[in-house]
Amino acid sequence: MNSNSPLMQEQNTEEIRIEKDSLGEQQVPVQAWYGAQTRRARQNFDITGVPISHFPELVRALAMVKAAAARANHRLGLLTDDKAAAIQDACAQLLRGEHHEEFIVDLIQGGAGTSTNMNANEVIANLGLSKLGFAKGQYAQLHPNNDVNRSQSTNDVYPTASRLAIVFAAQGLKTAVTELQQSLAAKGMEFADVLKMGRTQMQDAVPMTLGQEFEAFAVNLGEEDARIDDACRLLCEINLGGTAIGTGINAPRGYANMAVTELADISGLPVSLAHNLVEASSDMGAFITFSSTLKRLAVKLSKLSNDLRLLSSGPRTGFNEIHLPAMQPGSSIMPGKVNPVIPEAMNQTAFQVIGTDMTVTLAAEAGQLQLNAMEPLIIYNLLNNCRMLEKSIRMLDRLCIRGITANEERCAQHVEQSIGIVTALVPHIGYDNASRIAGQALLSGKGVAALVREEALLSDDQLAAILSPQSMVRQQA
């Protein structure tokens, strides 16, 4: 090992204790609540620099699973009163947010999550030992495997805790989406009377209001809450009690249902036991669905950001129909330039989520037989994407959407100059006349209304009624 590595520096400056695992002795810092297998995993996996503790939802979910297992084992007579109480006390500390820094294993790891499970087992065991009055590492009194991991395997603990963690992370994301949707709806009401041109294929189409445009943005995002809820319901079907491959080896009869009932009570989530635990132990379908849901949301957010950048483009030579809040100087060389940095950042988050959806897909496909060893990569990306999306949505909402103002004068100019309003005349003068008028307007530079008047195709009163904002933008039932 490199003598300049963080681990070697720790060993050179900290007191250590000696612990053993099946591969031999391992030096562990005296103050650490984790043990030998966690230490070994940290040495092996230095990949992302993102430890388990980066996602508090995952630490809490692991604690919930371990507490539920301890309760079930206690009820079945497999743990003494003292051991069960010590495990549950340790889990309670983790649920309060204490000792999360002890979860040091990199999120990306070989072993299908075994290192994550053992990190939890060792921390809980040592916290429990302290509660019982013993020193760290005295595992004869409370063992990470024999007691904390009793009736369990990484292959049912890790996916169960991961599913719970993702569901917890999704709640913050849902709140952010709802708040953004509400802000867009409020802008829809604020801009209800601002007439502007709608566009299709980047060309003038027909008039609309800026309020209708923002209302459509709001409705589009308002659909996503239900999709996230649907994906979370799939994640609540778990394989806890299936142990190694779903056959329930080393778990007593009745344990699975009992543990799932306890987990529902602790977590407050509607978790249920999968019908076929062998199938559930290797199936990644719920993760794929959740990833696709995040991708769907990301695509919508990116399209929204694209539209905001277009509508605010210019300011002198672009659309310039809305003003985005100025958040920072836009150039080191061009004085006065201000860029749409907030929508740009939202775009980049969306691209990340869209790209890692393929990563999740490939990892899910890479499983073999009764287990998918690539699950850590799936969990890392889904938790990271939830967090990135939530933060980016809150940024977009608070630093951009809420501060948008309308350039009513520019919107009116676009309507007056547009040939697109001729569409409203088709029912009254016919398609051929309308096409001819549009062509003349394009060549001459004259307005559509002026040409219609010149040819006396409609009276002034008729023309005014047809081209009124109320007539052109009303929505038919």
N, C-alpha and C positions, 0 to 999 in steps of 0.2 A: 504494500500500500504506500502511496506517496506520503512522504513525511510532512508535507504541507497541507494534507487534506484536513477537513474539519474534524474528522473522526480521530486522526492521529493527534491533532492539537488538543482535543478533549482529553485523550488518554494521557497527554503530557502534563495537563494542568489540573485535572480533577482526580479526586479519590475514586477508587473503583472497588467493586465487589466482584467476586467470581461466581458465575452461574454456569450450569451445564444444560445442554440439550442433547439430542440424540447424536449430534456430530462432535460433541466434545465441549470443552470449556470455552467460555466467552466472557470478556471483561465488560462490565456494565457500570456506568457512573453510579456512585453510592446514592446520590439524591434522586436518581431516575425511578419512576414507578413502573416503567416497562422492564422487560427482562431479556434473556439471552436471544430468543428467536427474533424479537423485534430489532435488537442490536445487529444481528446477523443480516436481517433483511435490509436494514439501512445501509450496510456496507455493500450489499449486492446490487441494490437498485437505487442509482442516483441518476434519474432519467429526466423528469420534468422539473424537479425542484419544488414540486407541489405535494406537501404531505397530506395525510388524512385530515389533519387539524384545519386545513384550509377550508374545509366544508363542515362546519359545525353540525349541519343536518345529519351527516353520515355518522359522526361521533355519537350524537344523541340516539340515532336509530340503532346503532350497535348496542348501546346501553339498554335500550328498550327490549331488544331481542334477548339479551343476556338476563335481564330482570324477569322477563316472561318465562324463560327456560328455568330459572332458579325457582320461581313460584311453582311451576308444574312439577319439577323434580322433588320439591319439598312436599307437595301434596301426595306424591306417589311414594314417599318414604325413602327417596334416594339421596336427599341432603338433610343433614341435621338442622335443628332450629338455628343453631349458632352460625353454621356455614351459610344457610339460606339468607339469614338476616345480614350477614357481612357482605355477601354478594349484592344484595339489593341496596344496602347503604352505599356501596361503592358506585353502583349504577345511578343512584339518586344524585351523587356528587357530580357525575358527568352530565346528567340531565340539567343540573343547575348551571352548567357551563364551566365547572371547575376541571382542572387538569387536562384540558384539551391539548395543551402543548406537548403532552406525553405521547400523542399519536403522530409518530415521526416517520412512518413508512411512506415511501413514495406511492402516489396513486397508481402509477403504472408499475406493474410487478408481475413476475412469473408466478405460477402456482395457483392460479384461479382464485386469488384473494386470500390464500392461507396466511400470508404475512399480516394482512389487515385483521383477520380473525384473531391471530395470536397476539397482535399488538393489544387488542381489546381484552383478550383473556388474561394477559400478563398484568396490564394496568389494573384491571378489576381485582385480580388475585392479590396483588400487593397492597392495594387500598383496603381490601378486605382483611388482610393480615394485620394491617395497622389497627383496624377496628377491633380485631380479636386480641391485640396486645402482643403481636409477634413482629419480628424484623422482616424487612423485605427479603424475598428469596427463600423463606422458610416454608417451602411448598408442601412439606409433609403435613402441615396444618391446614392449608387451603391451596389446592393445586390448580394451575391454569387449565390443564386438560381434564383431569379427573373430576374436578368440581365445577369450575366456571363453564367448561365446555361439555359438561355431562349431557348425554342424550343428543348431542349435536355433532355436526360436521361443518367445516367451512362451506361445503356445497349446499347447505340449506341456510346457514346463518348469513353468509355474505350476500347472496341474492335477495334474501328477505330484507335485510337491513338496507341494502342499496335501493330496493323498491320504495321502502318507506322514506328514505332520504330524498329521493326524487319527488315523491308526492309532497313532502314538506317544502322543498324548494319551489315547486310549482305554485304554491299558494301565494308567495310573494310576487311571482311573475303574473299571476292572475290579477292581483290587486293593481299592479302597474299598468296592465292592459286596460283594466276598467277605468282607471283614472285618465289615461290617455284618450280613451273613447269619449269620456265625459268632456274633456277639454275640447276635442274636435267638435262634439255636438254643440257646445257653447259657442264656438266660433261660427258654426252653421247658423245659429240664431242671430248672432251679432251681424253677420254679413247677409242676412236674408234679403235685403233690398238693393244689394249691389249687383247691377246687371253687367254681364260680361259675355264673352264668346266662349262657347264650348268648342272643343277640338277633337277630331279623330284622325289618326295617322299623321299627327303633327300638322294637320291642315285645319283651316277654319271650318267649323260645322254649323251649329245653330246656337242662338243665344241661350243662356241659362243665368242663374245667379251664383255668385261666389258662395252664398249660403248653401245652395244645393250641392255644390262641389264638396264643401267641408262636411255637410251632413252625410254625403255618400261615403267619405272617408270614415266617419264615425260608425256608420252601419256596418261597413266592411269589417272593421276591427271588432265590433260588438258580437260577431259570430264566434269569436275565438274562445271565449270563456267555456262554452259548452264543449268544444272540441278538446280542450285541456282536461275538463272534468271526465270526459269519456275515456281519455288515455289514462288518467289516474285510476279510474275504476278497474281497468285491466291490470294495472300494477298492484292492486290490492289483493289479487289472487296469489298466494304464496305457497312455498314448498317446505315450510318449517316443520320438522319432524321426519322429513324424508331421509335425513342424514346423507350418507355418501353418494348414493345414486338414485335415491327415491324408494328404496326397499325398506327403509326405516331400521336398518341394522343398528344394534346397540341402543335403541330407544324402546322403552317398554310400551306395551299395549296401552292405548289411551293417551299416550303422551302428546301426540301431534295435535289432536283436537283440543286438549287441555292447554297446551302452549299457545296455540293460535287464539283461543278465548282470552287468555291472560294478556296477550299482545294487543288485542283489540281494546281491552280495558286500559292498558297503559298508554297506548298511542292515540286513542281516540279516533282511529281510522277503521273503516269497515272491512278489515282484512278477513279473508276466508281461506280455508285450506283447499288447495287444488284437488280436483277429482282424481287425477292420476299423477302421483308424485314422481314416478319415473320420467314421464313426459315433461313435467314441470321443471325437473332438475336440469334439463338441457335446453329447454325452449327459451328463445330470446324474443319471441313475438311481441310481447308487451313493450319491450324496450324499443323495438323497431317502430312500433306504432307511435310511441311517445316522441321519438326522434323525428318522425315524419310530421307530427303535429307542430313541433318546434320549427321545422323547416317551412311548413305552410305559413306560420305566423311571420317568420323571417322574410319570406317572399313578399307578403303584404306590406310589412314595414319598409322594405327596401323600395317597393313601388311608390309608397307614400312619400318617402324621402326624395325619390327621383322627381315626383310631381312638385314638391315644395321647392326644389332647386330650380326647376323650369319656371314655375310661376313667379319666382323672385329674381330671375335672371336679369342681367343688365348691369346697373340700373338704367342706363340710357339706351342701350342697344339690344336689350332683351325683352321678355314679356313684361317684367316689372309690374305685375298686377297685385302682388302682395309684398310687404316688407317683413323680412325676418329680423329678429333682434340681432343687433351687432354685438358679437361676443368677444372678438379680438381682432387686432390688425391683421390684414390678409396677405401682406407681402413685405418682404425685406427690401424690395427695390421700387415698388409702385405705390407711392403715397396715396392714402385715402381708400385703398382697395379693401373691401370687406368680403370675406368668403362665407358660404353657407356651411360652416364647419360642423355644426351639430347634426344636420342631416347626413353629411359626409361620414361622420363617425357611426351613425346608425346604419348606413349602408355597409360599412366594413364589418360591423358585428353580424349583420345579416349574411354576408358572404361567408364568414367563419362558420355560422350555424349550418348554412346550406352545404358547405364543403364537408363538415364533419358528419353530416347525415350519411354520406357515403362511407366514411370511416366506420360508423356504427354498423352499417349494412354489411360491410366486409367482415368485421369482427364477429357479427352474429352468424354469418354464413360459415365461418371458419371453425365452428365447433365440431367435435367428433364424438360419435357414439353417445355416452351417457353424461357428457359434461362439455361445457364451453370454457376453455381456459383463457379465452380472450375477453372475458367479462370485465376485468379491470379497465380496459380501454373504453369499453362501452360506458361504464359508470363515470369515468373521468370526463368524457365528452358531454354526457347528458347533464351532469351537475354543473360543469363549466358553462355550457350553453344556457342553462337556466339562469345562472348568475349574470352572464354577459347580457342576455336579453333584458332581464329585469333592470339592470343598471342603465343600459342604453335607452330603454323605453322611458325611464324616469328622467333621464337627461333630455331626451327629445321633447317630452311633455313640458318640463319646467323651464328649460332654457330656450325653447323654440316656440312650440305651439301656443302657449299661453300669451306670448308677447307678439304674435303676428298681427299686423294691421293691414287694412285694405287700401290700395291705391285706386280710389273710386274714379278719379279723373282719367287715369290710364285705361281702366276697364271700359269706361264709356267711349273713349276714343276708338278702342278696338271694335266695339259694336258698330259705331257709326261708319267706320272705314271698311267693315267686312262685307264681302259679297255673300257670305253665308246666310244673311237674313232673307235672301231671295227664296229660300226653302219655304218660309212661311207664306209666300205668295202663290205657291203651286196650286193649292185648292181653289184659288180665286181667278188666276189668269191662265192656268194650264202649264204643263211641264215644258212644252216647246217654247212658249213665250218666256217662261222663267229662265230657261237655258239661254235663250237669245239675249235677254236682259243682262244675265250674269256675264256673258261673253263681252258685251258692249261695255259693261262697267269695268271689266278687267283691262280692256284695251284703252278706254278713254280716261280712266281715272275718276269718272263721275260716280256718284252714289247710286245705289239701286233705286231708292225712292225717287230721286230726281228723274231718272230715265223712265220710270213708270208714269210719272206725272207728264213728261214730255209726250208720251204716246197716248195719254189719256186712257190707259188701261183700267185705272181705278180713280175714283174721286179722292180728294184730299181727306175727307172724313173716313172713307173706307180704308184708305192707306194708314191713317193714324190709328184706327181701331185694330187693324191687323198687326201692325208693327209695335203696338204698345207692349211694354214689359209684361203686363198681366196676361196678354194673349200668348206671347211667345214662350213664356217659361212655366205656364200652368201645367200641373201634372194631371192627366186624365185618370179617373178611377177605373 
